Amino acid sequence: MELNQRAHALVQPIIDAPAEVGAQLIQVDCGAKVLDLGVSSRLGGLEAGRLLAEICLAGLGKVDFTPTTGPGTRLQVNVATDRPELACIASQYAGWQIKAGDFFGMGSGPMRIKAAKEPVIQAMNLVDDYPVAVGVLETSQLPGDEVCRKIAADCQIDPRNLVLLAARTASLAGHVQVVARSVETCLHKLHELKFDLSKIASGYGSAPLPPVAADDVVGIGRTNDAILYGGTVTLWVHETSENLRSFGEQLPSSSSAMHGKPFEQILRDAKFDFYQIDPLLFSPAEVCLVSLVDGKATIFGQHDEAVLARSFGQEVSP
């Protein structure tokens, strides 16, 4: 199945019964369908966030929750995939900045394959002929007719065949879907390090779910910190442990000189210009690389609960 087809199969039950997951279905004038799962503060929840994350993965990964200790809500978000390159890079990665009029949102999901605006997508040479495009928007406002028409045109589809799911960062569903990107951040870092992602057979990641922030800036800080300082990713790779070591040493967020501060502070220091932030920072706190060639597992990096506690507005008892 093509990735948009897989994602559409997950979206259809939400379209049929949006109230079941606390969503609201909006039919835009051009015929596009928009599902609000967290732009309005009263919408969405854990299940909405879990579904958002699985739709971002185009149905090629599973997301769930388990109890944990340490700063946060005593809950962690887990993601597992046996098709990591397709699930995380071709679909989940939020690499499409969508601007139209006063609207701004970060686009993810398999619609990115159809638009093919990003070099990483172009390099993968993927073709998706399914007539429906499915996308997820991290945004503080719902897309209107102009935005939907633009996205449909970029995806080369009829606007009536566009399905968008939206949630702001400062929502429970928004927090879940961002924290579910632990494996994705690790793969994107490896891509930037010029590692052959086709050698990665499987991936599993977890990161603590922060308390829902009062505004989007704090939300961006907390959800990034959950991965940067509390995320753990394990990758099973068709490569020797010796060859993996040089990549592994550069993988954890601690490889960046900016490591050690809450991300909100880093973002404000950079005057909200992401291009001023060291790209080496965007990766999990801890990475375990398992060689499928020699059977060795090597762990790089470690968690930093002190920074997490500051970010989440909590204190760690001595």
C-alpha positions in Angstrom: 0.0 0.0 0.0 1.1 3.6 -0.7 1.8 5.7 2.3 -1.1 8.1 1.8 -3.4 5.1 1.4 -2.2 3.7 4.7 -2.6 7.0 6.5 -6.1 7.5 4.9 -7.2 4.2 6.4 -6.3 5.4 9.9 -8.0 8.8 9.3 -11.3 7.5 8.0 -12.6 6.3 11.4 -11.9 9.7 12.8 -13.8 11.4 9.9 -16.7 9.0 10.5 -16.9 9.6 14.2 -14.7 12.6 15.2 -16.3 13.0 18.7 -14.9 9.5 19.6 -11.4 11.0 19.9 -12.4 14.6 20.8 -12.0 15.9 17.3 -14.0 18.3 15.2 -14.5 17.8 11.5 -14.5 21.0 9.4 -15.5 20.9 5.7 -13.7 23.7 3.9 -15.3 25.5 0.9 -13.0 23.9 -1.6 -14.0 20.4 -0.3 -11.0 19.6 1.8 -11.5 18.0 5.2 -9.8 19.5 8.2 -9.8 17.7 11.6 -9.1 19.8 14.6 -7.5 17.6 17.3 -6.0 20.3 19.4 -6.0 23.8 17.9 -9.0 24.5 20.0 -7.9 23.9 23.6 -11.0 21.9 24.4 -10.3 19.3 21.8 -8.1 16.2 21.6 -6.5 14.0 24.2 -4.1 11.1 24.6 -5.9 8.9 22.0 -6.0 11.9 19.5 -2.3 12.4 20.0 -1.5 8.7 19.6 -3.5 8.6 16.4 -1.9 11.8 15.1 1.5 10.2 15.7 0.6 7.0 13.9 -0.9 8.9 11.0 2.3 10.9 10.8 4.1 7.5 10.5 1.7 6.6 7.7 0.7 3.5 9.6 4.2 2.1 9.5 4.8 2.4 13.2 2.9 1.8 16.5 2.6 4.4 19.3 1.6 3.6 22.9 2.1 4.8 26.5 3.7 3.2 29.5 4.3 4.4 33.1 7.7 5.9 33.9 9.5 7.7 36.7 11.3 11.0 36.6 10.1 14.5 35.7 7.0 14.8 33.6 3.5 13.2 33.9 4.8 9.8 34.9 3.9 8.7 31.4 6.1 8.1 28.5 5.4 7.9 24.7 6.8 4.9 22.9 7.2 4.4 19.2 8.2 1.3 17.3 8.7 0.7 13.6 10.1 -1.9 11.3 10.2 0.5 8.3 12.0 3.4 9.9 13.3 5.2 6.8 9.8 5.3 5.2 7.9 5.9 8.4 10.1 8.5 10.0 11.8 10.4 7.1 9.4 10.0 4.2 6.4 10.6 6.3 6.8 11.7 10.0 9.5 14.3 9.7 8.0 17.8 9.9 10.1 19.2 7.0 7.4 21.3 5.1 6.9 24.9 6.2 3.5 25.9 5.0 2.8 29.6 4.6 -0.2 31.2 3.0 -1.5 34.7 4.0 -1.4 34.9 7.8 -1.2 31.1 8.2 1.9 29.2 9.3 2.2 25.6 10.1 4.8 22.8 10.1 3.6 20.0 7.8 4.3 16.3 8.3 2.7 13.1 7.1 2.7 11.3 3.8 1.4 14.4 1.9 5.0 15.5 1.8 5.8 12.7 -0.7 3.2 14.1 -3.1 4.5 17.7 -2.7 8.1 16.6 -2.9 9.3 20.1 -1.9 12.1 18.9 0.4 15.5 17.6 -0.8 15.3 14.6 1.5 12.0 13.6 -0.2 13.3 14.3 -3.7 16.4 12.1 -2.9 14.2 9.1 -2.0 12.6 9.1 -5.4 9.2 7.9 -4.0 6.1 7.8 -6.1 2.6 7.8 -4.4 -0.3 7.7 -6.9 -3.1 7.3 -4.3 -5.6 10.1 -5.1 -5.9 11.3 -1.4 -3.2 13.3 0.4 -3.1 13.1 4.2 -1.1 15.6 6.3 -0.6 16.7 9.9 -0.2 20.3 10.8 1.5 21.6 13.9 -0.1 25.0 14.0 -2.0 27.5 16.3 -4.7 28.2 13.7 -6.9 26.1 11.4 -6.1 26.2 7.7 -8.8 27.9 5.7 -9.8 27.7 2.0 -6.7 29.5 0.7 -4.3 27.2 2.6 -6.1 24.0 1.6 -6.1 25.0 -2.0 -2.4 25.8 -1.9 -1.5 22.4 -0.2 -3.7 20.5 -2.7 -2.1 22.3 -5.6 1.4 21.5 -4.3 0.3 17.9 -3.9 -1.2 17.9 -7.4 -4.6 16.6 -6.2 -8.2 17.8 -6.2 -8.8 19.8 -3.0 -11.7 17.5 -2.3 -9.1 14.7 -1.8 -7.1 16.6 0.8 -7.4 15.5 4.5 -5.5 17.6 7.1 -5.3 17.0 10.9 -4.3 19.9 13.0 -3.2 20.5 16.6 -1.2 23.2 18.3 1.9 22.4 20.3 0.3 23.6 23.5 -2.3 20.8 23.5 -2.3 17.3 24.9 -2.6 15.7 21.4 0.1 18.1 20.2 2.4 17.2 23.0 2.0 13.5 22.3 2.6 13.6 18.6 5.8 15.7 19.0 7.2 13.5 21.8 6.5 10.5 19.6 9.3 11.7 17.2 12.2 10.2 19.2 13.1 7.7 16.5 12.6 10.3 13.8 15.0 12.7 15.3 17.6 10.0 15.6 17.2 9.0 11.9 17.3 12.6 10.7 20.5 13.2 12.6 22.0 10.1 11.0 20.8 11.4 7.6 22.7 14.6 8.3 25.8 12.6 9.2 25.5 10.9 5.8 24.7 7.5 7.2 22.9 5.1 4.8 19.4 4.9 6.4 18.5 1.8 4.3 20.8 -0.2 6.7 18.5 0.5 9.6 16.1 -2.5 10.0 14.0 -1.4 13.1 13.7 1.4 15.6 12.2 1.8 19.0 12.1 5.0 21.0 10.6 6.5 24.2 10.5 9.9 25.8 8.6 11.3 28.8 5.3 13.2 28.2 5.6 16.7 29.7 2.8 18.6 31.4 0.8 20.5 28.8 2.3 24.0 28.4 0.3 27.2 28.8 1.5 28.5 25.4 3.1 27.2 22.2 6.6 28.5 22.9 6.8 26.8 26.2 5.2 23.7 24.6 7.9 23.7 21.9 10.5 23.9 24.6 9.1 21.1 26.7 8.4 18.6 23.9 11.8 19.1 22.4 13.4 18.7 25.9 11.5 15.5 26.4 13.6 14.0 23.5 16.8 16.0 23.9 17.2 15.2 27.6 14.9 12.3 28.3 14.6 10.3 25.0 16.0 6.9 24.5 16.2 5.3 21.0 17.4 1.8 20.0 18.2 1.1 16.4 18.9 -2.3 14.9 21.4 -1.8 12.0 23.0 -3.9 9.3 26.5 -2.7 10.1 29.4 -3.7 12.3 29.6 -2.2 15.7 33.0 -0.8 14.9 31.7 1.1 11.9 28.7 2.3 14.0 30.8 3.8 16.7 32.0 6.9 14.9 28.3 7.7 14.1 27.1 6.8 17.6 29.5 9.2 19.3 28.0 12.1 17.3 24.4 10.9 17.7 23.2 12.0 21.3 22.1 15.6 21.8 25.1 16.0 24.2 27.4 16.1 21.1 26.2 19.7 20.6 27.8 22.7 22.4 24.3 24.0 23.1 23.4 20.9 25.1 22.6 21.6 28.8 20.0 24.4 28.6 16.2 24.0 28.3 15.3 24.3 24.6 12.9 27.3 25.3 15.9 29.3 26.6 18.0 28.2 23.5 15.1 29.2 21.2 14.7 32.6 22.9 18.5 33.2 22.8 18.4 32.5 19.1 15.5 35.0 18.7 13.3 32.2 17.5 15.5 31.6 14.5 15.9 27.8 14.2 18.7 28.3 11.8 20.8 29.8 14.6 20.5 26.6 16.6 23.1 23.9 16.2 21.6 21.1 14.2 23.6 18.6 16.2 21.4 19.3 19.2 18.3 17.7 17.6 18.6 14.1 18.7 17.7 11.9 21.6 19.6 12.0 24.9 20.6 8.3 24.7 21.0 6.1 21.7 21.6 2.3 21.6 23.0 1.0 18.3 22.6 -2.8 17.9 24.7 -4.4 15.2 22.9 -7.1 13.2 26.3 -8.1 11.9 28.2 -8.9 15.0 25.5 -8.9 17.7 26.9 -6.1 19.8 25.0 -3.3 21.4 26.6 0.0 22.2 25.0 2.9 24.2 25.9 6.5 23.6 24.8 9.5 25.7 22.7 9.7 28.9 19.5 11.4 30.3 19.6 14.7 32.1 16.7 14.8 34.6 17.9 18.2 36.1 17.3 20.0 32.8 14.0 18.1 32.3 12.8 19.2 35.7 13.6 22.9 34.9 11.9 22.6 31.5 8.8 20.9 33.0 8.5 23.4 35.9 9.3 20.7 38.5 11.9 20.1 41.2 13.8 16.9 41.7 14.0 16.0 45.4 17.5 15.1 46.6 
